Amino acid sequence: MIIIKVVNLGLRFLLELCILASLGYWGFHLDKGMLIKSLAGIGSPLIAAILWGIFVSPKASIPVSPPLQFIIELAIFITAITALYASGKHSLALTFALLYILHRIVVFIGV
């Protein structure tokens, strides 16, 4: 049981890093000028990280109820997965989504 928890925490950390990578990749691969690409490539992961730190992280500066915390988390993950899909990385987006679902199932079961 402890091994599953540790592995799931590791998966969670990797998924959080994938949020930043997905949003950055999407931003830098927009069909726009270099300024827009740079703003989106740096700004979108930055906004996600700020929202995560304020509302979702264990030491959130603005604690919210668990249901609202889950909704914010889900919105950030869906945005990152959609951004990856919109960038043409369909199989990576699907893998990302499935790993997130697997993570949430393990959390829900309480292993």
C-alpha positions as CSV (number, residue, x, y, z in Angstrom):
1,M,0.0,0.0,0.0
2,I,2.8,2.5,0.9
3,I,4.5,1.7,-2.4
4,I,1.4,2.5,-4.3
5,K,1.0,5.8,-2.5
6,V,4.6,6.8,-3.1
7,V,4.3,5.8,-6.8
8,N,1.1,7.8,-7.1
9,L,2.7,10.8,-5.5
10,G,5.5,10.6,-8.0
11,L,3.0,10.3,-10.8
12,R,1.2,13.3,-9.4
13,F,4.4,15.4,-9.5
14,L,5.2,14.3,-13.0
15,L,1.6,15.2,-14.1
16,E,2.0,18.6,-12.6
17,L,5.2,19.2,-14.5
18,C,3.4,18.0,-17.7
19,I,0.8,20.7,-17.2
20,L,3.6,23.3,-17.4
21,A,5.3,21.6,-20.3
22,S,2.0,21.1,-22.3
23,L,1.0,24.7,-21.9
24,G,4.5,26.0,-22.8
25,Y,4.6,23.7,-25.9
26,W,1.2,24.9,-27.0
27,G,2.2,28.5,-26.6
28,F,5.5,28.3,-28.4
29,H,3.8,26.4,-31.3
30,L,1.0,28.8,-32.1
31,D,0.7,30.0,-35.6
32,K,1.3,33.6,-34.6
33,G,4.2,36.0,-34.4
34,M,7.2,35.5,-32.2
35,L,5.9,38.0,-29.6
36,I,2.6,36.2,-29.2
37,K,4.3,32.8,-29.1
38,S,6.7,34.0,-26.4
39,L,3.9,35.5,-24.3
40,A,1.7,32.4,-24.6
41,G,4.6,30.0,-24.2
42,I,5.8,31.7,-21.0
43,G,2.5,33.2,-19.8
44,S,0.2,30.2,-19.9
45,P,2.4,27.9,-17.7
46,L,3.0,30.9,-15.4
47,I,-0.7,31.5,-15.0
48,A,-1.4,27.8,-14.4
49,A,1.4,27.7,-11.8
50,I,0.1,30.7,-10.0
51,L,-3.5,29.4,-9.9
52,W,-2.1,26.0,-8.7
53,G,-0.1,27.6,-5.9
54,I,-2.9,29.9,-4.8
55,F,-5.8,27.3,-4.8
56,V,-4.6,23.7,-5.3
57,S,-1.3,23.1,-3.6
58,P,-1.2,21.6,-0.1
59,K,0.0,24.9,1.3
60,A,-2.3,27.0,-0.8
61,S,-2.4,30.7,0.1
62,I,-6.2,30.8,-0.3
63,P,-7.6,27.5,1.0
64,V,-10.8,26.5,-0.7
65,S,-13.2,23.6,-0.1
66,P,-12.1,20.2,-1.4
67,P,-14.9,20.2,-4.1
68,L,-13.8,23.6,-5.4
69,Q,-10.2,22.6,-5.2
70,F,-10.9,19.6,-7.3
71,I,-12.8,21.7,-9.9
72,I,-9.9,24.1,-10.2
73,E,-7.4,21.2,-10.5
74,L,-9.6,19.6,-13.1
75,A,-9.9,22.8,-15.1
76,I,-6.2,23.2,-15.1
77,F,-5.6,19.6,-16.2
78,I,-8.3,19.8,-18.9
79,T,-6.8,23.1,-20.2
80,A,-3.3,21.5,-20.4
81,I,-4.6,18.3,-22.1
82,T,-6.6,20.3,-24.6
83,A,-3.6,22.5,-25.3
84,L,-1.5,19.5,-26.0
85,Y,-4.2,18.1,-28.3
86,A,-4.6,21.4,-30.1
87,S,-0.8,21.3,-30.7
88,G,-1.2,18.1,-32.7
89,K,0.1,15.8,-30.0
90,H,-3.0,13.7,-29.9
91,S,-1.5,10.5,-28.5
92,L,0.4,12.4,-25.8
93,A,-2.8,14.2,-24.9
94,L,-4.6,10.9,-24.6
95,T,-1.8,9.4,-22.5
96,F,-1.7,12.5,-20.3
97,A,-5.5,12.2,-19.8
98,L,-5.4,8.5,-19.0
99,L,-2.6,8.9,-16.5
100,Y,-4.5,11.7,-14.8
101,I,-7.6,9.5,-14.6
102,L,-5.5,6.6,-13.2
103,H,-4.1,9.0,-10.6
104,R,-7.5,10.2,-9.5
105,I,-8.8,6.6,-9.3
106,V,-6.0,5.7,-7.0
107,V,-6.7,8.8,-4.9
108,F,-10.4,8.0,-4.8
109,I,-9.9,4.4,-3.7
110,G,-7.6,5.7,-1.0
111,V,-4.8,3.3,-1.5
